[in-house]
């Protein structure tokens, strides 16, 4: 599925399969492995900027859905998916790195802002899995669950902040 990055940045983690042109693959040769038919397996973090188009070799992985919007071959946004189609990919209301009004210096919004943001239920198992996540995965998790963190925090600080916020919201 072809998508356009709507977040400040999209960080693809190793294991994701994407389609790239020969030129794009050459630019990312240090972080992708050719698997044939124009498909490449991500072997190291791949960063795409806001506005760039990325083509997944299937449906958009769930963890990236809030950072992209589906586009057609002409680059125009596609109408939202129907029950038989792929999950709708939409942009978050606030992007990683956006300053938070009235927040201490250095804090950033990670996800949807405002009282209208719908909180997802998080299980105890998911909270325990935080310890095994990379920093990039923790930042993405915080964004998906509307947890306000500072992107300069280390992994331990991110895990503690996420757990504290999500336990308080429960």
N, C-alpha and C positions, 0 to 999 in steps of 0.2 A: 504494500500500500504506500502510495506516495503522499508525503506530508510536508508541511512547511512549519518550521520552528517558530512558535509564538512566544516562548519564554525568552528570557535574556540569553540563555544558553541551554543546549541539550547535550548531556554527557551520556554517551552510549557505553555500556559496560561490556567487558569481554563475554563472548558467547552469542551476542546478538548477530543475526545475519541480515545484511543490507545489500542493496544493488548499488553499484558505482560504475561510472563511466571509466574508461581507461585512464583518463587524465586525473579524475578524482582518486582513483586507486593508487596512482603513482604518487600523488601528494600525501597519501595516508599509508604508504607501503610499510612504514614502521609499526603500524597499529592494526593492520588487517591481513588476512590470509585468503588468497583466492581459493574458491571451492568449485568454480566452474559456472558457465552460463551467466557471467556478469555478476555473480553473487560473491560476497566476501564475508568471512566470519571475523568479527571484531576480536582482536587478541590483546588489545590494550585500550584504555579509555580513549574515546573519540569525542571531540568537542565540535559541535555545530552551533553557529551563531544565529541569533534572531534573524528570521527572514530566509535562511538557507533551506533548501529542499532536500529531504532525505527520503529514500525509498526503502522500506522494509521489505524483506522477501516473503512477506505474509502479512498477517494482521499486526497492528501496532501493539507492542507489549504493553500491558496494563500500566506499568510504572511510568511510561512515557506519555500516556494519553492526555494528561493535563498540560503538557508542554508543547503540543503540536495541534495542527488542524489539517484534516484531509484535503488534498488538492487533486485536481484532474491533471491530465497531461499538459493542458494549456496554462497551468499554474493558478487557476481560479479555485476558490474554496468549493468543496462539494457540499450538497445539502446533507443534513444530518442523516445518519444511517437508519435504516429501517430494521424491523425485528429480524429479518433474514440476513442482514449485512453485518459488517464489522462494527465494533463498538465506536461510538462517536468520540472523536478526539477534539478537545476544546482547550482554549487558553485559560490559565488561571487568572483571577482578578488582580493579583499582585505577583510580582516576579522576584526570584531570588536576587538579593542585592538591593532591592528597593528600600529606601530609608523608611523607618517607621516613625510616624509623627509622635512626638512626646516620649520617644524611647531614649534610653541612655545612649550616649555616643557609641558608635560602632555596632549597634544592633540593627538587624535587617529583618524584613518580613520573609517568611518562608511559607508561602501558600496563600490561601484566600484570606482576605481581610474583612473586618466588619462583623457586626452582630448577626447578619444574615447568613454567614458561612455555616454550612451544614457540617456538623462534627460526625466523623465516622466512628463506629464502635471498634475498639481495639481489644483483642483478646490478650490474656496473660501470656500465652505462648508467643504472640507477636512481640510483646514487650521483652521477653526473654531472648528472642532472636536478635535483638538490637546489638548485643555484644559481638555477634559474628559478622556484622555488616562492616563494609568499608566506610570511610568518611564520606565519600561521594554518595553512597547508598543511604547513609544517615541523613545527609542534607536533603536528598530527594524524599525520604520518608517524612521528614519534618515538613517539607513543602506540601506533600499530599495530605497530611493530617493537620494542617494549619497551626503548626507549632512555631513560635517565634524563637529563632536562635541566631547566633552570630556566626557567620561562615568562617571566622577565624578561630573558632573553638576547636580543641582537639577532640578525638573520638570519645574519650571518657566524659568530657564536659557535654558533648552532644547527647550521648546516651542518657546522662543524668537529667538534662533539661527536657528531653522528650518524655522520659518516664514521669517526671514530676508533673508536666503539663497534662499528659494524657490520663494520669491517675486522678488529677484534680477535676478533670472534665467528666470523669465517669460517674 
